[in-house]
């Protein structure tokens, strides 16, 4: 078998030549990879949504960016603004913690080299 770097480089024939424990590990890794790809797609969508949200704030003259550029911002309820900021900040922090946790678990030093 030639040297392979990624799971998708394995053919069905290669897969059949693996030991049962290797097949099981392969399938579990493949499932995790699918989930990570789903997260990547979701993160791309969120990035696009952030851009739309910032454009919305700018268009409605809610954004401080608008004020910085010399325009005037409308009055905005501080309690609502704080609730929006705190909610988004908490979600971002929780997401970052999850990413860091999983990055440690995926670390190459945890992979058994054969």
DAGI-V739964 format. One record per residue. SS is DSSP state (2 for helix, 1 for strand, 0 for the rest). NEAR is the number of other ideal C-beta (glycine too) atoms within 8 Angstrom. Layout:
# DAGI-V739964
{{SS NEAR} {SS NEAR}}
This chain:
# DAGI-V739964
{{0 4} {0 3} {0 3} {0 8} {0 4} {0 5} {2 8} {2 4} {2 6} {0 8} {0 5} {2 5} {2 6} {2 10} {2 10} {2 6} {0 6} {0 9} {0 5} {2 6} {2 6} {2 8} {2 10} {2 8} {2 8} {2 12} {2 8} {2 8} {2 9} {2 9} {2 8} {2 8} {2 9} {2 8} {2 8} {2 8} {2 8} {2 8} {2 8} {2 8} {2 8} {2 8} {2 8} {2 8} {2 8} {2 8} {2 8} {2 8} {2 8} {2 8} {2 8} {2 8} {2 8} {2 10} {2 8} {2 9} {2 11} {2 11} {2 6} {0 7} {0 10} {0 10} {0 10} {2 6} {2 9} {2 13} {2 10} {2 6} {0 6} {0 4} {0 7} {0 6} {0 11} {0 7} {0 4} {0 8} {0 6} {2 6} {2 6} {2 8} {2 9} {2 8} {2 8} {2 8} {2 8} {2 8} {2 8} {2 8} {2 8} {2 8} {2 8} {2 8} {2 8} {2 8} {2 8} {2 8} {2 8} {2 8} {2 8} {2 8} {2 8} {2 8} {2 8} {2 7} {2 7} {2 7} {0 7} {2 5} {2 4} {2 6} {0 5} {0 3} {0 3} {0 2}}
